[in-house]
Amino acid sequence: MKYKNTAIKVIDLFSGCGGLNEGFREAGFKTAVSNDIWEPAGKTFSRNNKDSKFILGDITQKKIRDNIIKYGKGSDVLIGGPPCQAYSMAGARDVDDPRGKLFKDYVKIVKAIKPKYFVMENVKGLMSMEHDKTTLNKNDQKKLDKIKKLENKKNEFLLKRKRSKNTPKVKFTKSEEKQLEEIKQKLAEERKLTSSLRVKVTETIKKRFLSLGYDVQIKVLNAADYGVPQKRQRVIVIGGLDGYPVNFPEETYKEKSNGKNLELFKSNLLDWVTVKQAIDDLKNKPENIPFNHIFNKCGKDFQRKINKTPIGRTVYGGFSDAYFRCPPNEPSRTVKENHGGVFIHYEKNRFMTPRELARLQSFKDNFIFEGSKSQILVQIGNAVPPKLGYNIANTLKENL
């Protein structure tokens, strides 16, 4: 049944190019105001949402925040989540990073608007992230500083190892592997003794919004379970104000059964949408820049490597996501904000185009991206899949 009420208003913060907003718009919501700090993403958003107000700027600035509140007054839902750095997490992340203010300013806007719901999206790792307790004695602070030093060393080694897998010129030695394992072991020991020095980010989020009258529920959703041709797992945080029930959308798709799991086999859910189903009709299309079907040019040596790369492997033979040749008969891996290290086509010896990657994110073909190819790839990789947003929006709409 088509939903008739189109007056449900939504505010979109940290909108990027507008993937989450696109899902809400398709579900019948009207965007009152949206905001992002990055101009290329803002141009894309404005092009595809000509009837809504877009504010370019930093929400930590009072003038920008006040403008968002002015145009967003009376809105029913606030969507969009601050980036990871907004939670001032411990470890390799800098707790003095100015982006750590973003969560506080997000809360200020929720407090001023008082929407019936808010929806935040973030990486799956948010579930395990912690931040330092604000009240620690000198002895505990010393212990925490020791842990941070070990964490920074570990991350330096992990970064080098990642580079060594993607770039043969960078070597990760057996000695470094041994050092990394020793650091991991020391960290595990220290954390057992000092688990009281930090608190889970998810608990802080819940407590902060509880003080404003919101019941907050947090769940990891896989975009592939909602018709997106991509195995993209993301944390979804939903808060309901003053008794508005918090529900997550029911899955509508499932991993194709191999006959071993009888429950899946008997299920009436549709099979996951595959890469081939999503983009196969584009494989022989000529380059079309206005349509964002843009080919990437590479040197002869790299082209030879692409030609030799089998399905399920990367150009460099490893298992990272950069230059990975996607299997055609399953959803893709997570589409990331790689400026150039995007997926290799399963059949053609070339990179996937921005339009093909947008399809893997479930953007419709009439959604056109603005900016350079590199900027478009970042926008696509950072976006929330519209189909995932659509399913979340429909669940909220029933309660509204």
C-alpha positions as MATLAB code, in Angstrom:
seq = 'MKYKNTAIKVIDLFSGCGGLNEGFREAGFKTAVSNDIWEPAGKTFSRNNKDSKFILGDITQKKIRDNIIKYGKGSDVLIGGPPCQAYSMAGARDVDDPRGKLFKDYVKIVKAIKPKYFVMENVKGLMSMEHDKTTLNKNDQKKLDKIKKLENKKNEFLLKRKRSKNTPKVKFTKSEEKQLEEIKQKLAEERKLTSSLRVKVTETIKKRFLSLGYDVQIKVLNAADYGVPQKRQRVIVIGGLDGYPVNFPEETYKEKSNGKNLELFKSNLLDWVTVKQAIDDLKNKPENIPFNHIFNKCGKDFQRKINKTPIGRTVYGGFSDAYFRCPPNEPSRTVKENHGGVFIHYEKNRFMTPRELARLQSFKDNFIFEGSKSQILVQIGNAVPPKLGYNIANTLKENL';
ca = [
       0.000    0.000    0.000;
       1.388    3.419   -0.930;
       1.933    5.711    2.027;
      -0.056    8.929    1.560;
       1.410   11.242    4.203;
       4.409   13.039    2.697;
       4.674   15.682    5.422;
       7.017   13.752    7.699;
      10.076   15.990    7.887;
      13.681   14.882    8.281;
      16.975   16.646    9.060;
      20.128   15.110    7.570;
      23.455   15.850    9.313;
      26.865   14.705    8.011;
      24.859   14.025    4.875;
      27.730   13.407    2.464;
      26.267   12.994   -1.010;
      22.946   11.920    0.530;
      22.681    8.120    0.558;
      20.714    7.811    3.807;
      18.583   10.805    2.884;
      17.856    9.218   -0.509;
      16.395    6.182    1.250;
      14.215    8.367    3.478;
      13.116   10.488    0.511;
      12.047    7.381   -1.419;
      10.049    6.304    1.635;
       8.055    9.548    1.497;
       9.943   11.765    3.939;
      10.566   15.442    3.122;
      14.033   16.857    3.844;
      13.756   20.086    5.833;
      17.489   20.789    5.943;
      20.760   18.947    5.438;
      24.377   19.712    6.268;
      27.901   18.630    5.405;
      31.324   20.254    5.551;
      32.672   18.947    2.208;
      31.686   21.030   -0.818;
      31.841   18.297   -3.544;
      29.427   16.146   -1.528;
      27.236   19.196   -0.957;
      27.042   19.867   -4.692;
      25.953   16.270   -5.299;
      23.348   16.499   -2.543;
      21.930   19.774   -3.860;
      21.783   18.501   -7.446;
      19.677   15.509   -6.384;
      17.559   17.367   -3.790;
      16.639   20.652   -5.435;
      13.602   21.224   -3.192;
      15.452   21.056    0.170;
      17.766   23.417    2.045;
      21.456   22.467    2.147;
      23.835   24.229    4.548;
      27.542   23.881    3.815;
      29.699   24.256    6.913;
      30.992   22.938   10.234;
      28.322   22.196   12.871;
      30.798   23.028   15.631;
      30.326   26.665   14.562;
      27.383   28.236   16.350;
      26.195   30.124   13.254;
      25.945   26.898   11.234;
      24.282   25.050   14.110;
      21.737   27.825   14.635;
      20.872   27.806   10.929;
      20.283   24.042   10.988;
      18.026   24.434   14.021;
      16.173   27.337   12.371;
      15.303   25.381    9.221;
      14.871   22.067   11.033;
      12.392   23.169   13.702;
       9.418   20.821   13.906;
      11.124   17.957   12.086;
      10.098   14.440   13.057;
      13.375   12.576   12.416;
      17.048   13.506   12.515;
      19.385   11.247   10.541;
      23.123   11.002    9.974;
      25.882   10.015   12.348;
      29.107   11.794   13.295;
      32.329   10.088   12.114;
      34.312    7.786   14.398;
      36.599   10.579   15.597;
      33.603   12.378   17.072;
      33.568   10.048   20.068;
      37.121   10.875   21.255;
      38.127    7.232   21.282;
      41.317    6.005   22.914;
      44.255    4.316   21.263;
      45.612    5.531   17.939;
      42.858    8.128   17.666;
      43.766   11.523   19.097;
      41.418   12.395   21.967;
      42.239   16.073   21.403;
      41.174   15.877   17.757;
      38.773   18.819   17.144;
      36.436   16.367   15.429;
      35.809   15.014   18.932;
      33.432   17.949   19.403;
      31.130   16.722   16.678;
      29.187   14.311   18.881;
      28.560   17.049   21.466;
      27.288   19.400   18.788;
      25.143   16.619   17.313;
      23.572   16.187   20.763;
      22.983   19.964   21.006;
      20.991   19.877   17.768;
      18.943   16.859   18.911;
      18.241   18.672   22.199;
      17.127   21.838   20.400;
      14.937   20.080   17.786;
      13.622   17.224   19.941;
      12.758   14.980   16.943;
      10.613   11.949   17.640;
      13.461    9.774   16.306;
      17.118   10.064   15.473;
      19.103    7.585   13.389;
      22.907    7.329   13.443;
      25.044    5.122   11.193;
      28.640    4.138   11.829;
      31.210    1.434   11.176;
      30.793   -1.981   12.793;
      33.884   -1.325   14.916;
      31.910    1.228   16.942;
      30.513   -1.691   18.971;
      33.938   -2.426   20.459;
      35.284    1.134   20.648;
      36.069    2.667   24.012;
      37.076    6.077   25.264;
      39.008    7.163   28.338;
      37.150    7.833   31.552;
      37.275   11.522   32.362;
      37.991   11.059   36.078;
      41.219    9.091   36.638;
      43.781    9.420   39.402;
      47.472    9.895   38.575;
      48.298    6.208   38.971;
      45.475    5.113   36.674;
      46.432    7.780   34.137;
      49.981    6.372   34.022;
      48.589    2.910   33.339;
      46.413    4.298   30.552;
      49.338    6.171   28.993;
      51.298    2.906   28.930;
      48.435    1.189   27.092;
      48.235    4.049   24.563;
      51.925    3.763   23.752;
      51.530    0.037   23.092;
      48.425    0.685   20.963;
      50.247    3.264   18.872;
      53.154    0.862   18.302;
      50.745   -1.896   17.310;
      48.957    0.365   14.834;
      52.257    1.424   13.256;
      53.122   -2.241   12.662;
      49.627   -3.031   11.340;
      49.787   -0.104    8.929;
      53.152   -1.242    7.586;
      51.919   -4.830    7.240;
      48.876   -3.639    5.306;
      51.116   -1.652    2.968;
      53.386   -4.649    2.492;
      50.424   -6.745    1.300;
      49.333   -4.135   -1.249;
      52.784   -2.925   -2.324;
      55.467   -5.539   -2.954;
      58.207   -2.913   -2.473;
      57.289   -2.587    1.215;
      58.569   -5.608    3.122;
      57.205   -6.762    6.479;
      59.893   -8.907    8.085;
      59.633  -11.935   10.365;
      61.306   -9.880   13.087;
      58.565   -7.247   12.816;
      55.900   -9.974   12.895;
      57.424  -11.265   16.142;
      57.508   -7.763   17.637;
      53.866   -7.240   16.687;
      52.821  -10.461   18.421;
      54.745   -9.454   21.560;
      53.019   -6.068   21.613;
      49.606   -7.717   21.184;
      50.336  -10.045   24.097;
      51.450   -7.180   26.347;
      48.356   -5.217   25.399;
      46.078   -8.143   26.249;
      47.729   -8.455   29.673;
      47.533   -4.737   30.400;
      43.901   -4.510   29.366;
      42.917   -7.335   31.718;
      44.403   -5.364   34.591;
      43.071   -1.965   33.547;
      39.631   -2.639   32.074;
      38.143   -0.073   34.472;
      40.009    2.830   32.826;
      37.734    3.044   29.811;
      34.067    2.878   28.966;
      32.290    1.583   25.863;
      31.359    4.296   23.377;
      27.946    2.683   22.852;
      27.181    2.990   26.581;
      28.123    6.678   26.523;
      25.835    7.242   23.541;
      22.922    5.520   25.304;
      23.397    7.439   28.572;
      23.761   10.795   26.859;
      20.505   10.443   24.941;
      18.676    8.835   27.858;
      19.172   12.127   29.692;
      17.229   13.809   26.856;
      14.352   11.331   27.053;
      15.376    8.902   24.307;
      15.275    5.124   24.431;
      18.297    4.072   22.380;
      18.805    0.710   20.676;
      21.921   -0.295   18.745;
      22.242   -3.075   16.187;
      24.586   -4.200   13.407;
      22.763   -4.503   10.071;
      24.074   -6.090    6.872;
      23.036   -4.101    3.805;
      22.874   -7.309    1.741;
      19.903   -8.405    3.895;
      17.921   -5.456    2.512;
      18.532   -5.865   -1.223;
      21.870   -4.060   -1.514;
      24.347   -6.022   -3.705;
      27.052   -5.552   -1.096;
      28.019   -7.248    2.182;
      28.271   -3.989    4.107;
      27.876   -4.302    7.874;
      27.139   -1.091    9.728;
      26.088   -0.101   13.220;
      22.676    1.553   13.285;
      21.713    3.577   16.363;
      18.030    4.494   16.702;
      16.636    6.677   19.468;
      12.921    7.082   20.171;
      11.608   10.022   22.220;
       9.151    9.649   25.097;
       7.734    6.227   24.356;
       8.056    6.109   20.582;
       8.950    2.443   19.994;
      12.344    1.596   18.560;
      12.239   -1.111   15.876;
      14.746   -2.263   13.312;
      13.655   -3.310    9.831;
      12.976   -6.977    9.193;
      15.387   -8.648    6.779;
      13.979   -9.081    3.288;
      16.891  -10.968    1.660;
      19.115  -13.849    2.735;
      22.330  -15.554    1.758;
      21.610  -18.173   -0.893;
      21.107  -21.540    0.756;
      23.510  -24.348   -0.030;
      21.071  -26.906    1.339;
      22.823  -27.321    4.684;
      20.705  -24.810    6.559;
      17.117  -26.007    6.347;
      15.713  -22.879    7.987;
      17.283  -20.671    5.339;
      16.220  -23.110    2.646;
      12.592  -22.960    3.750;
      12.608  -19.201    4.170;
      10.470  -17.116    1.858;
      13.111  -14.373    1.767;
      14.727  -13.500   -1.541;
      18.337  -14.452   -2.243;
      20.982  -11.772   -1.845;
      21.382   -9.579   -4.936;
      24.668  -10.354   -6.685;
      27.276   -8.121   -8.302;
      26.403   -9.495  -11.738;
      22.695   -8.844  -11.287;
      23.464   -5.271  -10.286;
      25.925   -4.184  -12.979;
      26.101   -6.729  -15.820;
      24.131   -4.543  -18.229;
      26.852   -1.860  -17.994;
      29.846   -4.017  -18.897;
      29.842   -3.246  -22.634;
      28.582    0.328  -22.405;
      30.953    3.014  -23.710;
      32.303    5.638  -21.358;
      29.647    8.167  -20.371;
      31.052   10.883  -18.121;
      27.749   12.732  -17.409;
      26.310    9.366  -16.269;
      29.382    8.813  -14.007;
      30.336    5.752  -16.084;
      33.991    6.831  -16.155;
      36.860    4.549  -17.115;
      40.165    4.586  -15.291;
      43.445    4.651  -17.210;
      46.498    2.796  -15.948;
      50.012    1.981  -17.140;
      50.905   -1.061  -19.244;
      52.571   -2.892  -16.348;
      49.560   -2.477  -14.093;
      47.218   -3.467  -16.899;
      49.144   -6.728  -17.319;
      48.665   -7.387  -13.599;
      44.935   -6.747  -13.914;
      44.739   -9.173  -16.838;
      46.332  -11.914  -14.705;
      44.226  -11.302  -11.565;
      41.749  -14.150  -10.958;
      38.297  -13.708   -9.437;
      38.466  -13.474   -5.649;
      42.019  -12.100   -5.524;
      43.682   -8.709   -5.723;
      46.099   -7.393   -8.319;
      48.890   -7.974   -5.806;
      47.721  -11.481   -4.918;
      46.624  -10.613   -1.387;
      43.190  -10.451    0.160;
      42.721   -6.729    0.816;
      39.833   -4.788   -0.730;
      42.033   -2.617   -2.971;
      42.146   -3.787   -6.604;
      40.015   -6.825   -5.705;
      38.301   -8.724   -8.539;
      34.771   -9.314   -7.272;
      33.077  -12.708   -7.654;
      30.031  -12.098   -9.868;
      27.564  -14.447   -8.172;
      27.481  -12.933   -4.699;
      27.243   -9.436   -3.209;
      30.457   -7.427   -3.267;
      32.715   -6.676   -0.358;
      32.279   -3.289    1.315;
      32.640   -0.430   -1.148;
      35.165    1.910    0.474;
      36.282    5.478   -0.116;
      39.351    4.416   -2.106;
      40.363    7.253   -4.423;
      41.691    4.840   -7.028;
      42.088    1.354   -5.541;
      38.584    0.254   -6.399;
      37.274   -3.157   -7.391;
      38.279   -4.899  -10.625;
      35.410   -5.976  -12.880;
      34.649   -9.705  -12.686;
      34.725  -10.094  -16.481;
      36.347   -7.028  -18.029;
      40.016   -6.295  -17.398;
      39.372   -2.846  -15.963;
      38.408   -1.026  -12.798;
      34.732   -0.758  -11.978;
      33.402    2.656  -12.915;
      31.858    5.071  -10.391;
      28.413    4.234  -11.792;
      28.987    0.511  -11.278;
      30.122    1.158   -7.708;
      27.079    3.386   -7.165;
      24.908    0.451   -8.293;
      26.656   -1.741   -5.683;
      25.631    0.903   -3.146;
      22.026    0.711   -4.500;
      21.932    4.261   -5.893;
      19.478    4.589   -8.767;
      20.813    5.641  -12.157;
      19.102    9.030  -12.000;
      21.253    9.956   -8.993;
      24.178   11.881  -10.513;
      27.397   12.641   -8.637;
      29.261   15.956   -8.914;
      33.032   16.482   -8.726;
      36.185   14.848  -10.049;
      36.311   11.072  -10.424;
      38.393   10.806   -7.254;
      35.892   12.957   -5.331;
      32.982   10.898   -6.667;
      34.625    7.657   -5.517;
      35.015    9.074   -1.996;
      31.368   10.159   -1.949;
      30.183    6.721   -3.058;
      32.368    4.861   -0.558;
      31.258    7.040    2.363;
      27.548    6.832    1.568;
      24.893    4.836    3.383;
      23.206    2.535    0.832;
      19.848    4.137   -0.031;
      18.027    0.781    0.104;
      19.193    0.273    3.692;
      18.001    3.788    4.513;
      14.671    3.085    2.826;
      14.032    0.031    5.004;
      14.911    1.932    8.188;
      12.682    4.839    7.106;
       9.694    2.583    6.460;
       9.998    1.048    9.930;
       9.995    4.484   11.579;
       7.154    5.662    9.339;
       4.845    2.947   10.637;
       5.397    4.218   14.202;
       4.944    7.862   13.198;
];
